Amino acid sequence: MRNTLGIKLIFVILSMVSLFGCGEEKKLLTVGKVDITKYAGTWFEIARLPNSFEKSLNCVSATYSLRKDGKIDVVNAGFKKGKVRKEIKGQAWVPNKAENAKLKVQFFWPFAGNYWILALDSIYMSALVGDPSRKYLWILSKSKQMEKVQYKSFLQIAKEKGFDVSKLILVDQSCSN
């Protein structure tokens, strides 16, 4: 009897998730093909949409290192109130090699987030990265500053893709560490 009740409860929960938790999102186009070797390295966060896991962080960077098994080691770092360094390690991978601009990033098993490359300059020095929910967006650069023309171009692209760019936070990259 107890086992049957457990199975029914699981069925009800899965049914609710399928009905309410998987709302259709407006399609989000990414760049075509990404050379992951060129993309690897350290990226500095120029701007981001507010999120709980980066609250009060500045001088934020993400370093991507290719692994022999095809996955990518990820180290995200930043400074809380400019003084205390916070760092988290994770991994990224390409679930579908035909769409390698759509990566998954995981810092805590079993949770993984979308890391979709929405725009990328031809020399792999600046990128626009987001999530199809439109809740997460980052403007990244391989240098701590970005040319205003490039920044404005990414703002326009993000706006056209349905992101609320009015909420973007400019990230202070002036830490001396």
Sequence and secondary structure as in RCSB ss.txt:
>XXXX:A:sequence
MRNTLGIKLIFVILSMVSLFGCGEEKKLLTVGKVDITKYAGTWFEIARLPNSFEKSLNCVSATYSLRKDGKIDVV
NAGFKKGKVRKEIKGQAWVPNKAENAKLKVQFFWPFAGNYWILALDSIYMSALVGDPSRKYLWILSKSKQMEKVQ
YKSFLQIAKEKGFDVSKLILVDQSCSN
>XXXX:A:secstr
 HHHHHHHHHHHHHHHHHHHS          S   HHHH EEEEEEEE   GGGTTEEEEEEEEEE TTS EEEE
EEEEETTTEEEEEEEEEE S GGGTTEEEEEEETTEEEEEEEEEE TTSSEEEEE TTSS EEEEESSS   HHH
HHHHHHHHHHTT  GGG EE       
